[in-house]
Amino acid sequence: MTDEDITLVRESFAQLHRRRNETSELFYARLFEIAPDVRPLFKADLAAQRVNLMEFLAVAMATLRDPKGLTVLLKKLGRNHRGYGVQERHYDQVGAALIWTLRTSLGAGFTPELERAWTSLYGEMANTMIAAGRGA
Ligand code: HEM
């Protein structure tokens, strides 16, 4: 990601974080609509999981200029996800639900540049998690 991408992604996330409850509800509703088979993997309270996700993303935003620190967090998260029964194909579905949520939430503010920046960030995060889940 370029420095400009980092700035764009952070600004857009700050907007979503201000309405994190609503945004994360939208995200999970969309995910379970396009990938109903993942619903049973979520065993804990979904309200708590919504907070976990948004807080992890907030930490990720803060560490975007410290890729090594973020990689350590993502590797651990990737190993955890393997244990939750998450399969590699699910990462594309979560990515699609994320981009849909951003587009729905930000409307016209979700520019093509922003979409490229988020797609690239999510792809990097997912690849690191998947590799860690394989034991790399
Ligand atoms: C970049 C991608 C992702 C991020 C940042 C993320 C973030 C998180 C975080 C922070 C947690 C809290 C528990 C922990 O820290 O281990 C979690 C749990 C979980 N995530 Fe993810 N996740 C991602 C991708 C996925 C994917 C692709 C799936 C597939 C459906 C998924 C399903 C789950 C499940 C099932 C749990 C456990 C919930 C429970 O115990 O009820 N996540 N995720």
Residues whose N, C-alpha, C, O or C-beta is under 5 A from the ligand:
A	BS01	HEM	V38 L41 F42 K43 A44 N52 L53 F56 N80 Y84 V86 H90 Y91 V94 M125 A126
